[in-house]
């Protein structure tokens, strides 16, 4: 009896309220959002720390999610998903408020309740009024050289509005509009919503391995996980529990063994699994074993973890709770680690029985990122005697309607703009000496070109006849840009082209 009392006291000192929270207390009323898919490289910035392995990690208010050469999907408690394209930065301000700081996102709202999502950006804001598919991107505006950036709001299905401090525009399905920070949003423009690009089709649904659909056996609030369970397991019937799900894993796999523990102020000790199916199966329902094979019994209640704890000496251990509320058998299902390792959160290496991370190839042509700051033109101070403009009165300003945003000629996300060769003078007007042309500083950039002559070049003077074998004397090149003289690189006469600048 004394030994059991000492064991209970030691467990309470180790985990505190987190132990009771994960085993006996009721589930949290509002499960957190979490990272459900990673395709490439994704990071989470939280309290000055960077998490480089965020799969199945819960997200809280204030987290900044960033992608580099990859994509990421975030799933919310109501089943809505947020997809981040490459080179995208999103800040989570609350359960329904996001901040798009860079790149492009796609929002799939599935909530049946009247929940209004709001997405802010440096160029404007958008409000999602109902369930549907939405896409938002920070694109280069007409004044790209000055750092002009616009918010593009496109709706595939649903209804919403885009707004700034000067007004708002209602946008419907099959339409898109643009917003700049200092202008009224543009009018809605139709676009072809039936022609999605690669990002609109991402992520692809994994091929199902089970012949039965998981949606037939899942509770209503777990229906969004049907495709994940179909891809990584099978459904079996047990007389004692009914339909249960069995993952396709190696023989030495067991629940709550591949991952790590993290402490959250709201939830306490929370399990972060490394399997692609870890979130629904390790936070909803219980685990059991039959015939040497693990099975999962789904339940609607969410919890940071469904485990039972024990401690002995300098070690601590845990095991998954079975459907009957007791520890799952056999004893090999218990994970035992040193207490010091548990405190440092290095209890189990991040081993993945199934490789769920697919590295995307790097596109070397995508080199520019979105500049978060707007470039400001600084002019020289005016002298004291110079006339100064007087701002109009408030009454006069109210009579002038604010200008609307003009759509950019090429609405491509600034984070994915490819380096393009700027428009230059036609080749026939540029005839610089090959020996004086500087090499390009970077691959893909044109070499510096000499200025064209102000007038069409005049034909050179006739050369005297030379006898065979006689070398011509070195000729001094005429200064570049001299009127009436050909460029130094022009060694043979030719007729000036007709048309613009020709004769």
KACORMO-V299751 format. One record per backbone hydrogen bond with DSSP energy under -1.0 kcal/mol. NH is the residue of the N-H (numbers start at 1). CO is the residue of the C=O. If there is no record, write none. Layout:
{{NH	CO} {NH	CO}}
This chain:
{{5	1} {6	2} {7	3} {8	4} {9	5} {10	6} {11	7} {12	8} {13	9} {14	10} {15	11} {16	12} {18	15} {21	17} {22	18} {24	20} {25	20} {34	75} {35	57} {36	73} {37	73} {39	71} {43	66} {44	51} {45	64} {46	49} {49	46} {51	44} {56	35} {57	54} {59	33} {62	92} {63	60} {64	45} {65	90} {66	43} {67	88} {68	41} {71	39} {72	84} {73	37} {74	82} {75	34} {76	80} {79	76} {81	108} {82	74} {83	106} {84	72} {85	104} {87	68} {89	102} {90	65} {91	99} {92	63} {93	97} {94	97} {98	118} {99	91} {100	120} {101	89} {102	89} {105	136} {106	83} {107	134} {108	81} {109	132} {115	113} {117	128} {118	96} {119	126} {120	98} {121	124} {125	163} {126	119} {127	161} {128	117} {129	159} {132	109} {133	157} {134	107} {135	154} {136	105} {137	152} {138	103} {139	150} {140	412} {141	148} {147	144} {148	143} {150	139} {151	179} {152	137} {153	177} {154	135} {155	175} {156	133} {157	133} {160	171} {161	127} {162	169} {163	125} {164	167} {169	162} {171	160} {174	155} {175	172} {176	189} {177	153} {179	151} {183	180} {184	403} {186	178} {189	176} {191	174} {193	191} {195	192} {201	197} {202	199} {209	230} {210	230} {216	213} {217	214} {222	219} {223	220} {225	222} {226	223} {229	225} {230	226} {231	227} {232	228} {234	246} {236	244} {238	242} {242	238} {244	236} {245	296} {246	234} {248	232} {249	247} {253	250} {260	272} {262	270} {264	268} {268	264} {270	262} {271	304} {272	260} {274	258} {278	275} {281	277} {282	278} {284	280} {286	297} {287	321} {288	295} {290	293} {293	290} {295	288} {296	245} {297	286} {303	283} {308	319} {310	317} {312	315} {315	312} {316	337} {317	310} {318	335} {319	308} {321	306} {322	326} {325	322} {328	320} {333	330} {334	331} {335	318} {337	316} {339	314} {342	338} {343	339} {344	340} {345	342} {346	341} {351	349} {366	363} {386	383} {397	393} {398	394} {405	184} {412	410} {414	138} {416	413} {429	426} {445	442} {470	467} {482	479} {485	482} {490	487} {502	499}}
